[in-house]
Amino acid sequence: MPRSANKVAARNRRRKFLKFAKGYWGRRKNVWTVAYEAIQKGWEYAYEHRKNKKGDFRAVWIQRINAAVREEGISYSKFINNLKNKNIELNRKTLADLAMNHPKAFKAVVDTAKA
């Protein structure tokens, strides 16, 4: 019996991948091999950058806290160390939010950490 390739399934699979390549420029959107490689590379970058995004946000929070704390006359590292010593368990996301949106509450936290 002759070998039969499942042409329908292969075409459907390729069409599905070409849908993912919609919006790409040039051959990346309509040539199967080029599009497939571009999609795979894009997914790799997306996976990696989802992990990096967490660190990027943490860096932003630290910068915001540092700016707000320096206005109160203390360095960021001393502030965080004082919080740890006083057993004040506020994460950097919360502290950055307080510094940006609730300066009076943040000042109270800084004063508590200083004392």
Secondary structure, DSSP 8 states (H G I E B T S, - for coil): ------HHHHHHHHHHHHHHTTT--GGGGT-HHHHHHHHHHHHHHHHHHHHHHHHHHHHHHHHHHHHHHHHTT--HHHHHHHHHHTT----HHHHHHHHHH-HHHHHHHHHHHH-
